[in-house]
Amino acid sequence: MSKTTNNLTVLDDIPLELDLPAVQQRLRMRNDSQRIRDMISELVTQVNSVARPKVVYKVSQAAGDKNRKAVEIDGVEMVSYISTLSFSQGETVFPYVATCGVEVDVLKTESGDFMRRYCLNIIKELVLRAASKYLHEHLMSSYQLTEITRVAPGEALGPLTQQRQLFSILGDVEGYIGVRLTDHNMMVPEKSSSGVFFETAVKLESCQLCPDMKCSGRRFPFEPELAEIHHSGA
């Protein structure tokens, strides 16, 4: 179910059915003990019963100046690390926040049970991915888009501090979907993502432009030649 008001939409009934073999594959399980397999099965059942991933996004207007590497979305200015991201003609963009949801985030593990905590953390990540995938498909079908690209604060869309500007564009994000920012601009629940989607002729992901090879959230391999083109504005 979606609720839309003043160009802002909340998706709070995202279908979710975690598949046990897929979770085991993501955890890279091979010859683990029956106890571990039973624990993962229990966690998957528990998460499937309570998780409510959510998304809030807005249909916004963007304009920019590639010489200043600045992008203005609904009147809120943000810097960009990609000089070709100019929106010089004024374009429709979709700022958003997606989350695994507070319902699954509050699930706890016993102190010292590091394996269970690790597995639950990975499962929460899969719930967030389900929300992100749903948003991607929703935008493509609802607005008849050919291809879309995502940029985000802390990646291609300037420093992480720009989470504040992004949240200000969306309004009461915590009230809509339960996500808040810490003093250090980190999102809570931790398994949440934010950014801006926009239509492109060729799909581009922030990960392709980011050289941080240690990032646990990497979705695509780093492409140095592509990064050089976009950062130089060639």
N, CA, C and O of each residue as an XYZ file, in Angstrom:
936
protein
N       0.850     -1.185      0.000
C       0.000      0.000      0.000
C       0.888      1.238      0.000
O       1.902      1.277      0.696
N       0.509      2.251     -0.779
C       1.251      3.499     -0.797
C       0.328      4.641     -0.416
O      -0.868      4.620     -0.706
N       0.912      5.646      0.247
C       0.165      6.835      0.637
C       0.896      8.043      0.085
O       2.064      8.262      0.404
N       0.215      8.833     -0.745
C       0.842      9.964     -1.408
C       0.171     11.274     -1.010
O      -1.051     11.408     -1.077
N       0.991     12.237     -0.594
C       0.509     13.573     -0.239
C       1.561     14.587     -0.655
O       2.727     14.470     -0.277
N       1.144     15.596     -1.443
C       2.055     16.675     -1.844
C       3.352     16.147     -2.449
O       4.446     16.543     -2.046
N       3.215     15.255     -3.415
C       4.353     14.673     -4.141
C       5.216     13.742     -3.292
O       6.246     13.260     -3.765
N       4.817     13.480     -2.046
C       5.577     12.587     -1.177
C       4.799     11.283     -0.977
O       3.607     11.292     -0.669
N       5.498     10.173     -1.157
C       4.856      8.855     -1.076
C       5.534      8.003     -0.011
O       6.761      7.949      0.067
N       4.727      7.342      0.804
C       5.214      6.377      1.786
C       4.777      4.988      1.347
O       3.590      4.738      1.142
N       5.742      4.089      1.203
C       5.467      2.684      0.902
C       5.703      1.902      2.180
O       6.847      1.710      2.591
N       4.627      1.448      2.811
C       4.775      0.792      4.110
C       4.142     -0.595      4.159
O       3.938     -1.155      5.236
N       3.837     -1.136      3.003
C       3.292     -2.498      2.941
C       4.051     -3.291      1.880
O       3.456     -3.894      0.988
N       5.377     -3.275      1.999
C       6.253     -3.924      1.025
C       6.269     -5.429      1.271
O       6.578     -5.864      2.380
N       5.942     -6.231      0.263
C       5.925     -7.687      0.459
C       7.318     -8.225      0.790
O       8.316     -7.816      0.197
N       7.360     -9.139      1.739
C       8.642     -9.717      2.155
C       8.440    -11.178      2.511
O       7.554    -11.522      3.292
N       9.258    -12.019      1.939
C       9.277    -13.433      2.299
C      10.710    -13.925      2.112
O      11.094    -14.367      1.030
N      11.490    -13.839      3.188
C      12.877    -14.276      3.114
C      12.940    -15.774      2.840
O      12.230    -16.565      3.461
N      13.796    -16.142      1.907
C      13.960    -17.533      1.518
C      15.176    -18.108      2.249
O      16.279    -17.574      2.138
N      14.971    -19.194      2.995
C      16.049    -19.758      3.805
C      17.287    -20.106      2.984
O      18.384    -19.730      3.396
N      17.184    -20.805      1.842
C      18.389    -21.092      1.053
C      19.120    -19.832      0.601
O      20.351    -19.814      0.568
N      18.378    -18.772      0.249
C      19.009    -17.526     -0.171
C      19.771    -16.883      0.988
O      20.855    -16.334      0.796
N      19.199    -16.955      2.186
C      19.870    -16.417      3.367
C      21.139    -17.220      3.647
O      22.187    -16.648      3.948
N      21.042    -18.539      3.549
C      22.217    -19.386      3.772
C      23.316    -19.087      2.755
O      24.501    -19.085      3.090
N      22.914    -18.838      1.518
C      23.888    -18.507      0.476
C      24.559    -17.175      0.775
O      25.771    -17.034      0.613
N      23.766    -16.192      1.213
C      24.334    -14.886      1.543
C      25.302    -14.991      2.711
O      26.288    -14.257      2.774
N      25.022    -15.907      3.638
C      25.910    -16.123      4.784
C      27.097    -17.006      4.426
O      27.987    -17.235      5.245
N      27.097    -17.503      3.172
C      28.191    -18.347      2.665
C      28.379    -19.595      3.513
O      29.498    -20.009      3.815
N      27.253    -20.177      3.884
C      27.295    -21.402      4.672
C      27.704    -22.583      3.800
O      27.285    -22.684      2.647
N      28.512    -23.464      4.347
C      28.887    -24.671      3.625
C      28.635    -25.894      4.518
O      27.588    -26.534      4.429
N      29.594    -26.201      5.364
C      29.457    -27.389      6.215
C      29.243    -27.010      7.674
O      29.832    -27.599      8.580
N      28.397    -26.023      7.878
C      28.148    -25.588      9.245
C      27.320    -26.628      9.996
O      26.680    -27.490      9.395
N      27.347    -26.526     11.305
C      26.676    -27.510     12.143
C      25.162    -27.386     12.035
O      24.632    -26.368     11.590
N      24.483    -28.444     12.454
C      23.027    -28.431     12.464
C      22.517    -27.340     13.399
O      21.467    -26.749     13.146
N      23.242    -27.072     14.465
C      22.834    -26.030     15.410
C      22.788    -24.667     14.725
O      21.860    -23.885     14.930
N      23.806    -24.398     13.911
C      23.844    -23.117     13.194
C      22.719    -23.049     12.175
O      22.064    -22.016     12.037
N      22.492    -24.141     11.464
C      21.413    -24.146     10.466
C      20.057    -23.948     11.139
O      19.204    -23.235     10.610
N      19.853    -24.560     12.279
C      18.595    -24.391     13.011
C      18.431    -22.956     13.505
O      17.331    -22.403     13.487
N      19.532    -22.364     13.944
C      19.479    -20.989     14.427
C      19.076    -20.040     13.296
O      18.253    -19.146     13.495
N      19.653    -20.235     12.118
C      19.332    -19.367     10.975
C      17.885    -19.553     10.561
O      17.196    -18.582     10.249
N      17.423    -20.790     10.557
C      16.023    -21.057     10.219
C      15.089    -20.362     11.201
O      14.067    -19.799     10.807
N      15.446    -20.404     12.480
C      14.639    -19.741     13.508
C      14.612    -18.229     13.292
O      13.563    -17.597     13.419
N      15.777    -17.651     12.965
C      15.853    -16.213     12.748
C      15.034    -15.797     11.528
O      14.332    -14.787     11.568
N      15.118    -16.561     10.458
C      14.364    -16.243      9.240
C      12.869    -16.266      9.531
O      12.136    -15.378      9.095
N      12.417    -17.276     10.263
C      11.001    -17.364     10.627
C      10.583    -16.177     11.475
O       9.518    -15.596     11.265
N      11.427    -15.817     12.437
C      11.128    -14.694     13.319
C      11.060    -13.383     12.547
O      10.139    -12.591     12.746
N      12.030    -13.150     11.666
C      12.067    -11.908     10.900
C      10.890    -11.832      9.935
O      10.268    -10.777      9.805
N      10.576    -12.929      9.261
C       9.443    -12.938      8.335
C       8.133    -12.569      9.040
O       7.232    -11.993      8.431
N       8.041    -12.907     10.325
C       6.788    -12.669     11.051
C       6.625    -11.225     11.521
O       5.501    -10.778     11.752
N       7.736    -10.484     11.668
C       7.625     -9.131     12.244
C       8.096     -8.010     11.323
O       7.695     -6.861     11.510
N       8.934     -8.310     10.338
C       9.564     -7.251      9.539
C       8.556     -6.474      8.705
O       7.650     -7.046      8.099
N       8.734     -5.165      8.688
C       7.921     -4.281      7.839
C       8.842     -3.237      7.207
O       8.900     -2.098      7.672
N       9.557     -3.618      6.158
C      10.415     -2.638      5.484
C       9.571     -1.498      4.919
O       8.412     -1.692      4.551
N      10.166     -0.312      4.857
C       9.414      0.879      4.449
C      10.285      1.796      3.597
O      11.514      1.729      3.620
N       9.605      2.648      2.850
C      10.275      3.644      2.010
C       9.464      4.930      2.048
O       8.234      4.901      2.071
N      10.167      6.056      2.053
C       9.525      7.344      1.776
C      10.313      7.986      0.643
O      11.544      8.012      0.674
N       9.606      8.506     -0.357
C      10.284      9.213     -1.443
C       9.431     10.386     -1.887
O       8.246     10.470     -1.564
N      10.047     11.283     -2.627
C       9.357     12.486     -3.082
C       9.650     12.728     -4.553
O      10.769     12.506     -5.014
N       8.653     13.177     -5.281
C       8.851     13.613     -6.667
C       9.302     15.066     -6.607
O       8.517     15.953     -6.272
N      10.566     15.306     -6.930
C      11.178     16.616     -6.733
C      11.750     17.157     -8.033
O      11.866     16.439     -9.026
N      12.103     18.425     -8.010
C      12.732     19.071     -9.155
C      14.172     19.435     -8.808
O      14.454     19.984     -7.743
N      15.075     19.116     -9.734
C      16.495     19.380     -9.511
C      17.035     20.295    -10.602
O      16.630     20.212    -11.761
N      17.948     21.159    -10.212
C      18.687     21.999    -11.146
C      20.095     22.132    -10.584
O      20.311     21.953     -9.385
N      21.053     22.446    -11.453
C      22.413     22.511    -10.925
C      23.368     23.250    -11.812
O      23.026     23.692    -12.908
N      24.579     23.374    -11.313
C      25.656     24.057    -12.004
C      26.890     23.180    -11.896
O      27.492     23.067    -10.828
N      27.270     22.545    -13.035
C      28.385     21.604    -12.960
C      29.714     22.295    -12.678
O      30.645     21.662    -12.179
N      29.814     23.601    -12.994
C      31.048     24.320    -12.710
C      31.271     24.470    -11.207
O      32.411     24.489    -10.743
N      30.181     24.578    -10.450
C      30.269     24.670     -8.996
C      30.087     23.308     -8.329
O      30.220     23.183     -7.111
N      29.783     22.288     -9.133
C      29.464     20.958     -8.618
C      28.363     21.052     -7.564
O      28.437     20.423     -6.508
N      27.348     21.846     -7.874
C      26.237     22.048     -6.953
C      24.948     21.568     -7.590
O      24.722     21.763     -8.784
N      24.108     20.940     -6.789
C      22.798     20.473     -7.222
C      21.762     21.034     -6.261
O      21.935     20.959     -5.045
N      20.696     21.591     -6.796
C      19.628     22.136     -5.966
C      18.376     21.296     -6.170
O      17.879     21.177     -7.290
N      17.866     20.712     -5.088
C      16.677     19.862     -5.144
C      15.591     20.503     -4.303
O      15.733     20.653     -3.089
N      14.506     20.877     -4.959
C      13.406     21.579     -4.276
C      13.915     22.766     -3.463
O      13.434     23.033     -2.361
N      14.898     23.473     -4.026
C      15.426     24.659     -3.366
C      16.495     24.400     -2.330
O      17.039     25.347     -1.762
N      16.815     23.134     -2.065
C      17.850     22.774     -1.088
C      19.141     22.450     -1.836
O      19.166     21.525     -2.648
N      20.203     23.192     -1.575
C      21.457     23.006     -2.305
C      22.313     21.914     -1.680
O      22.452     21.818     -0.461
N      22.887     21.085     -2.568
C      23.802     20.029     -2.150
C      24.979     20.038     -3.110
O      24.815     20.322     -4.297
N      26.161     19.728     -2.602
C      27.305     19.603     -3.495
C      27.344     18.188     -4.045
O      26.783     17.262     -3.459
N      28.018     18.034     -5.188
C      28.136     16.721     -5.821
C      29.591     16.461     -6.158
O      30.315     17.373     -6.558
N      30.027     15.200     -5.995
C      31.380     14.831     -6.375
C      31.477     14.511     -7.867
O      32.569     14.261     -8.377
N      30.339     14.518     -8.570
C      30.326     14.199     -9.999
C      30.007     15.473    -10.766
O      28.878     15.959    -10.723
N      30.989     16.010    -11.461
C      30.783     17.291    -12.126
C      29.784     17.191    -13.272
O      29.200     18.199    -13.671
N      29.579     15.977    -13.811
C      28.614     15.822    -14.900
C      27.187     15.737    -14.389
O      26.247     15.716    -15.183
N      27.010     15.690    -13.075
C      25.664     15.630    -12.495
C      25.157     17.063    -12.322
O      25.186     17.621    -11.225
N      24.691     17.645    -13.437
C      24.381     19.066    -13.406
C      22.889     19.375    -13.395
O      22.476     20.389    -12.832
N      22.056     18.501    -14.021
C      20.619     18.776    -14.144
C      20.399     20.197    -14.681
O      19.550     20.938    -14.185
N      21.173     20.555    -15.693
C      21.146     21.926    -16.195
C      19.799     22.324    -16.783
O      19.461     23.507    -16.808
N      19.024     21.344    -17.259
C      17.727     21.655    -17.850
C      16.604     21.640    -16.821
O      15.463     21.975    -17.140
N      16.918     21.259    -15.610
C      15.869     21.077    -14.608
C      15.197     19.737    -14.846
O      14.594     19.532    -15.899
N      15.286     18.829    -13.898
C      14.799     17.470    -14.099
C      14.026     16.981    -12.880
O      14.172     17.493    -11.770
N      13.192     15.964    -13.134
C      12.494     15.294    -12.047
C      13.416     14.267    -11.410
O      14.018     13.451    -12.110
N      13.531     14.301    -10.089
C      14.359     13.351     -9.352
C      13.543     12.824     -8.178
O      12.489     13.361     -7.840
N      14.056     11.758     -7.565
C      13.314     11.083     -6.505
C      14.204     10.891     -5.266
O      14.781      9.816     -5.101
N      14.328     11.888     -4.401
C      15.033     11.673     -3.130
C      14.251     10.680     -2.277
O      13.021     10.673     -2.302
N      14.967      9.839     -1.519
C      14.278      8.777     -0.778
C      15.066      8.356      0.452
O      16.256      8.645      0.580
N      14.377      7.668      1.352
C      14.992      6.899      2.433
C      14.263      5.566      2.494
O      13.033      5.528      2.488
N      15.014      4.475      2.554
C      14.456      3.128      2.691
C      15.027      2.491      3.952
O      16.143      2.810      4.362
N      14.270      1.601      4.562
C      14.732      0.995      5.820
C      14.220     -0.430      5.989
O      13.186     -0.811      5.439
N      14.974     -1.206      6.764
C      14.519     -2.550      7.142
C      13.317     -2.460      8.081
O      12.546     -3.411      8.209
N      13.163     -1.295      8.745
C      12.030     -1.080      9.634
C      12.395     -1.274     11.101
O      13.223     -2.116     11.447
N      11.763     -0.483     11.946
C      12.047     -0.565     13.380
C      11.590     -1.893     13.963
O      12.125     -2.333     14.981
N      10.608     -2.540     13.338
C      10.060     -3.792     13.877
C      11.122     -4.885     13.943
O      11.203     -5.625     14.924
N      11.938     -4.979     12.888
C      12.998     -5.995     12.890
C      14.259     -5.460     13.557
O      15.062     -6.234     14.078
N      14.436     -4.147     13.545
C      15.652     -3.577     14.123
C      15.716     -3.776     15.630
O      16.805     -3.849     16.200
N      14.560     -3.865     16.280
C      14.559     -4.001     17.741
C      14.798     -5.438     18.204
O      14.952     -5.678     19.402
N      14.832     -6.392     17.281
C      15.126     -7.775     17.670
C      16.526     -7.837     18.260
O      17.466     -7.279     17.694
N      16.667     -8.500     19.374
C      17.944     -8.550     20.083
C      18.485     -9.971     20.148
O      17.749    -10.945     19.988
N      19.780    -10.064     20.386
C      20.422    -11.354     20.635
C      21.069    -11.303     22.009
O      21.350    -10.223     22.530
N      21.304    -12.461     22.591
C      21.921    -12.513     23.911
C      23.357    -11.999     23.853
O      24.074    -12.223     22.878
N      23.754    -11.317     24.900
C      25.111    -10.790     24.982
C      26.123    -11.924     24.842
O      26.032    -12.937     25.536
N      27.073    -11.747     23.951
C      28.106    -12.756     23.756
C      27.809    -13.738     22.641
O      28.693    -14.494     22.238
N      26.578    -13.745     22.131
C      26.241    -14.664     21.043
C      26.560    -13.978     19.721
O      25.669    -13.490     19.026
N      27.848    -13.949     19.388
C      28.306    -13.183     18.236
C      27.813    -13.774     16.913
O      27.511    -13.030     15.980
N      27.729    -15.095     16.826
C      27.271    -15.718     15.590
C      25.814    -15.361     15.301
O      25.461    -15.031     14.169
N      24.985    -15.428     16.316
C      23.569    -15.082     16.133
C      23.417    -13.600     15.767
O      22.591    -13.240     14.929
N      24.219    -12.755     16.402
C      24.163    -11.318     16.111
C      24.591    -11.056     14.667
O      23.980    -10.247     13.968
N      25.645    -11.744     14.227
C      26.125    -11.581     12.860
C      25.057    -12.013     11.854
O      24.791    -11.310     10.879
N      24.453    -13.167     12.099
C      23.429    -13.683     11.182
C      22.219    -12.755     11.125
O      21.679    -12.501     10.048
N      21.797    -12.252     12.278
C      20.651    -11.342     12.311
C      20.974    -10.055     11.565
O      20.108     -9.493     10.894
N      22.207     -9.587     11.677
C      22.623     -8.373     10.992
C      22.540     -8.556      9.473
O      22.076     -7.667      8.760
N      22.989     -9.707      8.991
C      22.930     -9.991      7.556
C      21.480    -10.105      7.094
O      21.139     -9.640      6.006
N      20.639    -10.711      7.897
C      19.225    -10.851      7.539
C      18.555     -9.479      7.462
O      17.750     -9.234      6.563
N      18.878     -8.589      8.391
C      18.347     -7.224      8.331
C      18.779     -6.539      7.037
O      18.011     -5.792      6.429
N      20.003     -6.802      6.630
C      20.512     -6.235      5.381
C      19.696     -6.726      4.188
O      19.413     -5.963      3.265
N      19.322     -7.997      4.213
C      18.501     -8.554      3.132
C      17.102     -7.940      3.121
O      16.507     -7.766      2.058
N      16.584     -7.618      4.290
C      15.281     -6.952      4.361
C      15.377     -5.564      3.724
O      14.483     -5.155      2.983
N      16.462     -4.843      4.014
C      16.666     -3.538      3.399
C      16.783     -3.667      1.891
O      16.233     -2.851      1.152
N      17.490     -4.677      1.433
C      17.630     -4.874     -0.016
C      16.279     -5.124     -0.676
O      16.035     -4.680     -1.798
N      15.410     -5.833      0.023
C      14.063     -6.072     -0.503
C      13.312     -4.759     -0.649
O      12.603     -4.556     -1.634
N      13.464     -3.861      0.330
C      12.815     -2.551      0.260
C      13.380     -1.730     -0.885
O      12.626     -1.078     -1.607
N      14.702     -1.751     -1.063
C      15.345     -0.987     -2.130
C      14.936     -1.507     -3.501
O      14.684     -0.721     -4.414
N      14.868     -2.816     -3.648
C      14.452     -3.422     -4.916
C      13.005     -3.057     -5.232
O      12.669     -2.764     -6.379
N      12.162     -3.077     -4.221
C      10.754     -2.727     -4.412
C      10.628     -1.273     -4.868
O       9.845     -0.969     -5.768
N      11.396     -0.379     -4.251
C      11.363      1.026     -4.641
C      11.809      1.190     -6.085
O      11.172      1.908     -6.856
N      12.886      0.536     -6.451
C      13.403      0.618     -7.816
C      12.326      0.216     -8.817
O      12.078      0.927     -9.791
N      11.693     -0.921     -8.576
C      10.659     -1.411     -9.485
C       9.433     -0.494     -9.479
O       8.816     -0.267    -10.519
N       9.087      0.031     -8.303
C       7.946      0.941     -8.177
C       8.168      2.209     -8.996
O       7.262      2.650     -9.703
N       9.359      2.801     -8.912
C       9.651      4.015     -9.658
C       9.638      3.756    -11.161
O       9.094      4.548    -11.930
N      10.234      2.653    -11.567
C      10.290      2.330    -12.996
C       8.894      2.182    -13.587
O       8.612      2.700    -14.668
N       8.021      1.474    -12.875
C       6.685      1.201    -13.416
C       5.733      2.386    -13.231
O       4.919      2.661    -14.113
N       5.822      3.083    -12.110
C       4.877      4.163    -11.818
C       5.110      5.402    -12.673
O       4.172      6.136    -12.983
N       6.386      5.635    -13.058
C       6.706      6.848    -13.798
C       7.223      6.553    -15.201
O       7.782      7.432    -15.858
N       7.035      5.302    -15.666
C       7.413      4.885    -17.023
C       8.851      5.304    -17.357
O       9.107      5.932    -18.385
N       9.774      4.944    -16.471
C      11.173      5.288    -16.654
C      11.902      4.176    -17.396
O      11.593      2.997    -17.223
N      12.857      4.554    -18.212
C      13.622      3.570    -18.991
C      14.761      2.989    -18.171
O      14.961      1.774    -18.150
N      15.508      3.853    -17.494
C      16.620      3.427    -16.635
C      16.821      4.487    -15.574
O      16.652      5.677    -15.839
N      17.183      4.062    -14.371
C      17.419      5.031    -13.301
C      18.754      4.765    -12.624
O      19.244      3.636    -12.579
N      19.320      5.836    -12.103
C      20.593      5.793    -11.401
C      20.410      6.389    -10.012
O      19.569      7.264     -9.806
N      21.200      5.910     -9.070
C      21.129      6.374     -7.685
C      22.444      6.999     -7.279
O      23.513      6.455     -7.557
N      22.363      8.155     -6.614
C      23.525      8.756     -5.952
C      23.134      9.029     -4.509
O      21.951      9.181     -4.202
N      24.126      9.093     -3.617
C      23.803      9.210     -2.200
C      24.847     10.031     -1.456
O      26.008     10.057     -1.862
N      24.456     10.707     -0.367
C      25.430     11.376      0.496
C      26.437     10.370      1.038
O      26.085      9.241      1.378
N      27.690     10.795      1.114
C      28.735      9.898      1.566
C      29.318      9.088      0.428
O      30.307      8.377      0.607
N      28.700      9.193     -0.757
C      29.211      8.515     -1.955
C      29.404      9.577     -3.032
O      30.259     10.452     -2.896
N      28.613      9.504     -4.100
C      28.770     10.460     -5.191
C      28.116     11.810     -4.897
O      28.492     12.828     -5.478
N      27.135     11.811     -3.991
C      26.395     13.046     -3.709
C      26.972     13.750     -2.481
O      26.288     13.932     -1.473
N      28.233     14.137     -2.586
C      28.849     14.930     -1.537
C      29.099     14.180     -0.243
O      28.937     12.961     -0.190
N      29.498     14.904      0.811
C      29.843     14.277      2.090
C      28.612     13.758      2.828
O      27.477     14.115      2.515
N      28.873     12.907      3.816
C      27.784     12.302      4.592
C      26.962     13.348      5.331
O      25.792     13.112      5.631
N      27.553     14.495      5.628
C      26.816     15.545      6.325
C      25.587     16.004      5.546
O      24.680     16.609      6.117
N      25.555     15.719      4.246
C      24.415     16.137      3.419
C      23.180     15.260      3.632
O      22.141     15.469      3.006
N      23.309     14.285      4.516
C      22.101     13.568      4.935
C      21.082     14.564      5.489
O      19.877     14.398      5.299
N      21.572     15.599      6.175
C      20.667     16.589      6.770
C      19.824     17.272      5.693
O      18.611     17.420      5.844
N      20.480     17.687      4.607
C      19.738     18.337      3.523
C      18.740     17.381      2.895
O      17.605     17.759      2.602
N      19.168     16.131      2.688
C      18.279     15.149      2.076
C      17.041     14.918      2.940
O      15.922     14.872      2.428
N      17.242     14.773      4.245
C      16.116     14.577      5.155
C      15.207     15.809      5.177
O      13.990     15.679      5.313
N      15.793     17.002      5.043
C      14.974     18.209      5.059
C      14.075     18.287      3.831
O      12.982     18.849      3.899
N      14.519     17.736      2.722
C      13.699     17.709      1.507
C      12.482     16.815      1.720
O      11.388     17.120      1.245
N      12.680     15.712      2.435
C      11.609     14.735      2.640
C      10.694     15.100      3.809
O       9.545     14.659      3.856
N      11.188     15.894      4.741
C      10.355     16.277      5.877
C      10.513     15.341      7.064
O      11.635     14.986      7.424
N       9.417     14.940      7.673
C       9.432     14.149      8.909
C       9.675     12.670      8.610
O       8.761     11.850      8.704
N      10.919     12.339      8.250
C      11.254     10.969      7.880
C      10.995     10.006      9.035
O      10.487      8.904      8.831
N      11.345     10.427     10.244
C      11.114      9.547     11.398
C       9.623      9.302     11.597
O       9.215      8.184     11.910
N       8.822     10.320     11.421
C       7.381     10.141     11.556
C       6.796      9.265     10.470
O       5.852      8.513     10.712
N       7.356      9.359      9.264
C       6.847      8.580      8.135
C       7.235      7.107      8.229
O       6.384      6.227      8.096
N       8.548      6.834      8.462
C       9.015      5.442      8.388
C       9.923      5.044      9.551
O      10.482      3.947      9.542
N      10.080      5.910     10.545
C      10.830      5.534     11.739
C      12.334      5.676     11.655
O      13.044      5.143     12.507
N      12.849      6.386     10.645
C      14.302      6.545     10.501
C      14.718      7.929     10.990
O      14.124      8.938     10.608
N      15.742      7.966     11.835
C      16.257      9.241     12.340
C      17.758      9.312     12.101
O      18.412      8.301     11.848
N      18.289     10.524     12.186
C      19.723     10.749     12.042
C      20.368     10.956     13.402
O      19.798     11.615     14.272
N      21.557     10.393     13.586
C      22.328     10.642     14.803
C      23.083     11.957     14.645
O      23.044     12.583     13.586
N      23.765     12.367     15.699
C      24.572     13.586     15.650
C      25.692     13.480     14.619
O      26.223     14.494     14.166
N      26.053     12.238     14.247
C      27.122     12.017     13.277
C      26.559     11.676     11.894
O      27.268     11.144     11.040
N      25.279     11.987     11.685
C      24.617     11.824     10.390
C      24.495     10.364      9.937
O      24.400     10.082      8.742
N      24.500      9.461     10.886
C      24.242      8.057     10.594
C      22.757      7.778     10.811
O      22.123      8.379     11.679
N      22.210      6.863     10.016
C      20.784      6.563     10.133
C      20.518      5.455     11.143
O      21.295      4.508     11.266
N      19.428      5.586     11.851
C      18.919      4.569     12.770
C      17.463      4.309     12.396
O      16.658      5.241     12.396
N      17.097      3.040     12.071
C      17.883      1.815     12.077
C      19.118      1.883     11.160
O      19.122      2.565     10.136
N      20.155      1.152     11.568
C      21.400      1.136     10.809
C      21.176      0.605      9.396
O      21.762      1.114      8.441
N      20.331     -0.416      9.261
C      20.073     -0.980      7.929
C      19.021     -0.133      7.214
O      17.884     -0.553      6.999
N      19.447      1.064      6.861
C      18.635      1.996      6.092
C      19.524      2.569      5.001
O      20.749      2.564      5.128
N      18.921      3.057      3.942
C      19.685      3.691      2.873
C      18.965      4.950      2.434
O      17.756      5.094      2.614
N      19.736      5.858      1.855
C      19.161      7.116      1.383
C      19.834      7.500      0.089
O      20.880      6.956     -0.264
N      19.236      8.436     -0.616
C      19.843      8.895     -1.852
C      18.835      9.574     -2.741
O      17.742      9.951     -2.317
N      19.236      9.718     -3.995
C      18.389     10.339     -5.006
C      18.432      9.481     -6.259
O      19.507      9.190     -6.784
N      17.266      9.080     -6.733
C      17.154      8.386     -8.012
C      16.806      9.401     -9.093
O      16.095     10.374     -8.838
N      17.314      9.167    -10.308
C      16.943     10.000    -11.438
C      17.095      9.183    -12.719
O      17.855      8.216    -12.768
N      16.360      9.587    -13.753
C      16.381      8.828    -15.002
C      17.664      9.110    -15.770
O      18.112     10.254    -15.852
N      18.254      8.048    -16.335
C      19.465      8.176    -17.132
C      19.365      7.277    -18.348
O      18.580      6.330    -18.370
N      20.168      7.579    -19.362
C      20.209      6.731    -20.548
C      20.973      5.442    -20.260
O      20.646      4.381    -20.791
N      22.002      5.550    -19.406
C      22.832      4.400    -19.035
C      22.864      4.313    -17.524
O      23.068      5.321    -16.848
N      22.665      3.115    -16.985
C      22.654      2.945    -15.534
C      24.038      3.224    -14.945
O      25.056      2.772    -15.466
N      24.046      3.967    -13.866
C      25.273      4.295    -13.151
C      25.024      4.126    -11.669
O      23.991      4.563    -11.161
N      25.960      3.494    -10.961
C      25.839      3.318     -9.526
C      26.991      4.018     -8.827
O      28.117      4.030     -9.324
N      26.701      4.604     -7.665
C      27.740      5.298     -6.893
C      28.950      4.405     -6.660
O      30.086      4.880     -6.671
N      28.714      3.118     -6.449
C      29.809      2.184     -6.172
C      30.830      2.151     -7.313
O      32.019      1.942     -7.074
N      30.372      2.357     -8.549
C      31.273      2.325     -9.694
C      32.257      3.487     -9.669
O      33.297      3.432    -10.325
N      31.936      4.539     -8.918
C      32.776      5.732     -8.857
C      33.566      5.826     -7.560
O      34.375      6.739     -7.392
N      33.339      4.887     -6.637
C      33.941      4.957     -5.302
C      35.109      3.983     -5.171
O      34.928      2.787     -5.397
N      36.322      4.467     -4.807
C      37.496      3.587     -4.715
C      37.642      2.848     -3.387
O      38.621      2.126     -3.202
N      36.695      3.006     -2.457
C      36.805      2.376     -1.145
C      36.537      0.875     -1.269
O      35.386      0.442     -1.214
N      37.583      0.096     -1.434
C      37.443     -1.337     -1.668
C      37.077     -2.108     -0.403
O      36.721     -3.283     -0.483
N      37.160     -1.466      0.762
C      36.843     -2.145      2.013
C      35.379     -1.986      2.414
O      34.953     -2.529      3.433
N      34.608     -1.246      1.622
C      33.215     -0.977      1.968
C      32.388     -2.254      1.940
O      32.337     -2.943      0.921
N      31.737     -2.572      3.064
C      30.934     -3.800      3.149
C      29.624     -3.689      2.381
O      28.979     -4.698      2.096
N      29.230     -2.458      2.045
C      27.968     -2.270      1.334
C      28.122     -2.174     -0.171
O      27.170     -1.818     -0.865
N      29.314     -2.488     -0.695
C      29.550     -2.355     -2.135
C      28.595     -3.246     -2.924
O      28.428     -4.427     -2.622
N      27.969     -2.647     -3.951
C      27.008     -3.360     -4.787
C      27.540     -3.636     -6.187
O      27.107     -4.578     -6.851
N      28.499     -2.793     -6.639
C      29.077     -2.928     -7.965
C      30.579     -2.696     -7.861
O      31.021     -1.980     -6.961
N      31.385     -3.284     -8.762
C      32.830     -3.077     -8.713
C      33.218     -1.652     -9.095
O      32.532     -1.002     -9.884
N      34.317     -1.178     -8.532
C      34.853      0.135     -8.849
C      35.373      0.140    -10.278
O      36.057     -0.793    -10.698
N      35.046      1.200    -11.032
C      35.495      1.334    -12.412
C      36.289      2.630    -12.547
O      35.703      3.693    -12.751
N      37.625      2.555    -12.437
C      38.467      3.760    -12.403
C      38.282      4.666    -13.617
O      38.240      5.888    -13.468
N      38.171      4.092    -14.814
C      38.040      4.917    -16.012
C      36.723      5.690    -16.003
O      36.680      6.865    -16.369
N      35.658      5.025    -15.583
C      34.367      5.686    -15.499
C      34.395      6.783    -14.444
O      33.847      7.865    -14.652
N      35.034      6.503    -13.312
C      35.139      7.496    -12.241
C      35.904      8.718    -12.712
O      35.522      9.844    -12.392
N      36.980      8.518    -13.468
C      37.788      9.645    -13.955
C      36.972     10.537    -14.881
O      37.082     11.761    -14.822
N      36.154      9.928    -15.738
C      35.329     10.695    -16.671
C      34.348     11.578    -15.926
O      34.209     12.762    -16.235
N      33.664     11.001    -14.937
C      32.620     11.738    -14.228
C      33.184     12.772    -13.271
O      32.599     13.842    -13.097
N      34.311     12.465    -12.651
C      34.884     13.434    -11.710
C      35.548     14.604    -12.422
O      35.642     15.704    -11.876
N      36.010     14.356    -13.651
C      36.661     15.430    -14.404
C      35.673     16.247    -15.209
O      35.964     17.370    -15.619
N      34.468     15.656    -15.437
C      33.474     16.366    -16.237
C      33.712     16.247    -17.717
O      33.161     17.026    -18.494
N      34.536     15.271    -18.136
C      34.828     15.097    -19.561
C      33.613     14.683    -20.328
O      33.685     14.493    -21.543
